[in-house]
Amino acid sequence: MIVNLDDIDPKSVAAILYRPKDDVDRLLADFAQDIAQQGVCIGGIVQRHARCANGTHVMLAIDVTTGQEISISQPLGSGAMSCNLDTNGLAEAAAVVSRALRNKIDLLVINKFAKQEAAGRGLRTEFVDAITRGVPVLTAVPKKCLADWRTFTAGVGTLLPCDRQSLEQWWREISTRLARSGAFSPGCGHLGTMIPDRLMTTVTLSSTPSPKSPIRLFRRLRKQP
């Protein structure tokens, strides 16, 4: 549980509540792409699922600033529909989040607060760091982990339904507050190099990606201005 939340704006912490049928990964990635293209300084990671040619599935964390792809899973074998989390990959993803926090950003995106974070692992430390710094944080929480999220944040924060309209409304409120306080810094240079447009569906890879040698999955569909 996070302590010393008295000075934290509860609106600045938002979690998208989602169910298994919801494509929350695509929602977060598309939103991050779009506001970055508007010049918002954004940092953190989103998640991507991919299927290798041999039938195995992998999870990738994508650095929303650089587009770097980090494998955060270890396939269980041909035809497996699940995977083991890769501790080395998770550590690398955590480093991406920590590095973003050391920079001046307007919004931090962390793909989700799920069972790993609820158990005290995963990116829990990075969540604590971001929230206690007062940086606006956007994440996603599966319905089954909602009670853990509420305990972790001591009830602070905003729950959003899994739809784009609610997400945009929340960001309008937060960015307006930042602008009024002089803390908002649009046009800082982090301009959407991270997620290619509308390519957040599962694709087939020729081989399993390595955290040390990420496979470039994405190609841009429209040119940056």
N, C-alpha and C positions, 0 to 999 in steps of 0.2 A: 504494500500500500504506500502511495506517495504521501509524504507529510509536507507541512508548510505550504499549503495551497491558498492561504488567505489572500495573497497578492496576485493570484493567477486569474485572468479573465476566463470564466467557465465557457464562454462562447468560443474561445480560441482553440479548444480541443474538441474535435469532431470525430465521431466514429460512425461509419456506415454499417448499419445492422443488416446482415444478409443471411439467406438460407442457401442450402446446397444448389438449388436450381438457378440462383442468381449469378450472373457473370460479373462479379464485382471487380475482378482483375481488369477486365476491359474497361469498365466504367472509370476506375481510377487512372488507368493509363491514358485513356482518351482525354480525360479532364486535365491531367498533368501536361500532356502534349499541347493542348489548346491554350492554357493560360501561360505556358512558357513562351509560346509563339507571340503572345501579347506583351512579352517583355517582363513578366513576373519572375523574380528571383526565386526559384524553386529548387529544392534538394531532396535527397532521399532515394527510396527504391520502390518499384512496383514489381509485381510477380507475373511470370509467364510460364505456361505449360507447353511442353513440346513432346513429340513422339519421334523416337529414333526409327531408322529403317528396319531394325531388328525387332520392333514391336515394343521396346521398353519405353517408359515414360520418364521424363525428367522435369524438374522445376528450375526455373531461372529467376534470379533477382536482377532487375535492370536498373542501373544507375540513371536517374532521370536527368542528370546534368550532362553526362558524357556518353550515354548509350552503352556503356560496358555491360556485358552479360556475364553473370556469375552463376555457375551451377551450384545449387543448394541442396541437391539430392543425389542419392546413390541408387541407381536402378536395381530392382530385385531380380531381374532376369527377363527373358523373352516372354511377352504376353502379360507381364505384371501390370496391374492397374494402379499400383501404389508404389511408394518408394521410401527409402530411409533418408532422413535428413543428413546432410554432409556438414559435419562440424567445422571443417575448414572453410567451406563455402559460406556458412552462416557468419563465421568470424570476419570474412572478407566483406560481406554485406553490412555487418555492424560497423566496420571501418569506414564504409562509404557514408553511412548515416552520421557518424562522428565527425568525419571531415566536412560534411555539409554544415553541421552545427558550428564549426569553427569559422565558417564564412558568414557573411551577412546575407541571410536569406529571408524572404517574406513568408515562405510556407515550407514545412517539412512534410513529406509524404512517406509513410511507412506502410508497406503493403497490408499488414494485418496484425492484430493482437489475437492470437489463437492459443492452442493448448500448450505450446512450448513456453510462451510468455506467461500464461496463467500458472505454469509450474515453476516459474522463476528463471527460465532459461530463454533461449532465442534472443530477441532484441529488447528484452525488458529493461535492461540498464539504459539503453538508448532512449526508450520512451521516458524514463524518469528524467534523464538529462534534458531532453527537449522540453518537457512540460514544465519543469522547475525553472528553466531559463525564460519561460514565457513566450517561446516561439510558437506561432500557430501550427498545430499538428492535425493532419488528416490521416485517418487509418480506416480499417474495416474490421468488424468483429462478427464472427459467426454467432448465430442465435444461441448455440449451446455454450458459448463462453461469455454471454452477456453478464451473468452474475459475477464472474471473475473480473471482468472489466470494471464493473461498478465498484467492486471492493478495491481494486487496484487504484482507481482514481478518486476514491472516497466520494463518489457520486458527482464529481465535477465533470463537466463536458456536455456536449450536445450529441444526441443520437439522431442520425439521419436515415430516412428510408433509402432503399437502394435504387435511386433514380437520379437522372442528371439534373432535373429542375431543382430538386431540393439541395443538391450539391452546389449548384450555381448561386442559389439564393443565399446559402450560408457564406460562400466566398465573397459575395457582394457586401454583406454586412461586415465581414472581417476586414476586407481591403479598404472599405470606407473608414473604419475605425483607425486603421493603420495610417491612412492618408491624413486624417485629421490630427493625429498625434505626431506626424512628421516622421514616422518610422517606416513608411512604405517607400520602397525604392524601385519602382518600375524602370525597365530599360537598362538593367544592370549588366546585361550581357549573357545571361544563361538563357539562350534562345532555342529551346526545343530541339536540341541535338540528340535527345535521348530515345524517344519512342517513335518509330515510323507510324504514319497515319493509318489508322483502322486496320492494323495487322495483328490484332490480339486474339486470333483464333489458333487452335492447335495446328502445327505444321509438322512435316516429317523431316528429320535430320538424317544425314548420311552416316553419322556416327555419334556416339555419346560425347557431349561437350565436356571439356576439362576446365576446372576453375583457372588453371594457369594458361590455357589456350582457348578462350571462348570462341565459339562458332558464331559468325555474324549471321543472325537469322533474318534481320529486317532490312527492307529496302524502302526508300521513300516513294510515296505515290504522288506527292506534289512538292514543288520547289519551295524552299524558304524564301521569304521576301528579301 
